[in-house]
Amino acid sequence: MTRKLIVGFLVAVLLVPPLTTGAETESERRTRLESELQSVERQILTQQRLVEDKQMERQSLERDISIIESEITKAQLGIRARSVAIEQLSGQIGDKEVVLDILTEKLAKQQDSLADLVRKSALLEEYSLVEVMLSKQSFSEFFTDVATFQTLKGSLNESLDVLHGIRRDTREQKNELENKQETEAEMKRIQELEKSQIEKKEAEKEQILTVTRGEEKEYQALLDSQRKTASQLRNALFELLGGGGGIAFPEAVRLAKYAAGVTGVDAALILAILEQETNIGSNLGSCLFTDSRSDRPIMHPTRDEPVFLAIADVLGFDPYTRTVSCPLYQGGSRVGWGGAMGPSQFIPSTWAMYGGIVSTGDGFMYSQSADAIRRINQTSGPSNPFNNQDAFIATALLMRDNGANGTYAGDRLAALRYYSGWGGASNPANAFYGDQVMNRKSRLAQEIQILGN
């Protein structure tokens, strides 16, 4: 099925008309590219779900294998424990056998002694009174000997009873140990069989996992191909978009990586901000600062206009013909101020923080020592909000100072501060901006990786 998907996608790609045709107008080509991009993005979503399904299947198998490996380890430990127990029981049985040997020897000796006493007792009982009188022994000595023999005989009988009891108990203990040893050996044999079955199950899971990994790899390869196609289509659209001097995507990636290298802010986040703000330099605004909307000027008259004129003076451009962003309108009503400049869409007062424009008390002037962007780039002239590299550096610096730190929460908060300032970052009405930037960052990180391969 995987190969069919790949073949189907390749056929679809081959059936797509070439990016340039002699009969197409620029508008028609742009429309076609946008349509193709939407189609590929839908395919990407479908393929992404397939990859995620395979990843979940693989993770489930890996979890199963981990459990099986734990069961194998448990069985191995059980087998080892039973081997030790069997060895210990063998030693205990050996000890009992030694005890039994000693008891048997003692019993034999005491039985010999008892037999000797019995014989002597029989001889005493055969003596007649005349024989005793004719013997050298006195009556008292004779009866003393008889009493002594009888006492020894009783003691030996008691000792034999004790020894028989000890030997009987020892033999029972030995039999019990032997039975226990047989039981342990049987359990060890059963555990070895179980371990063999578990290992067979693990081998089967490993085989399935190998197949699943292969399928996931094929799905991922197709997904990467689709994403690369989407990136190429998006790049073609960037090159077509005019008016703002759109930056080709590979060039934008290069600039973002450069800015990331000197500021520590993620390149994908820098691109996400610039794509959100100006579609990476394509929509730079079409208003002049002298325009008037809703009986108000485009640019804030005290906060930004004097700074904008100072920037124009140091850079040598005509402030009256340079276009800047227009104010936003929501529901037919104007919202805030316009006047944002260049790809980074910095308002003049924000650019001043990094571009070296300082207040003199009577107005604004350029200070090389305050130009952080120039210092980073090590250029000979002032930084320029309409220069692509300077704009990328400015975006990265502001995001860094806003708290971008590579985490989702930190980068999203920095994006919200970029859009609405520190005061407006917690306003729920502005949450959409942070969400959109983070979604863009995720996609752009993948595209940067794919195009880098």
Buried (B, 14 or more C-beta within 10 A) or exposed (E): EBEEBBEEBEEBBEEEEEBEEEEBEEEEBBEBBBEBBEBBBEBBEEBBEBBEEBBEBBEEBBEBBEEBBEBBEBBBEBBEBBEEBBEEBEEBBEBBEEBBEEBEEBBEEBEEBBEEBEEBBEEEEEEEEEEBEEEEBEEEEBEEEBEEBEEBBEBBEEBBEEBEEBBEEBBEBBEEBBEBBEBBBEBBEBBBEBBEEBBEBBEEBEEBBEEBBEBBEBBBEBBBBBBBBBBBBBBBBBEBBEEBEBBBBBBBBBBBBBBBEBBEBBBBBBBBBBBBBBBBBBBBBEBBBEBEBEEEBBBBEEBBBBBBBBBBBBBEEEBEEBBBBBBEEEEEEBEEBBBBBBBBBBBBBBBBBBBBBBEEEEEBEBBEEBBBBBBBBEBEEBBBBBBBBBBBBBBBBBBBBBBBBEEEEBBBBBBBBBBBEEEEBEEEEBEEBBEBBBEBBEBBBBBBEBBEE
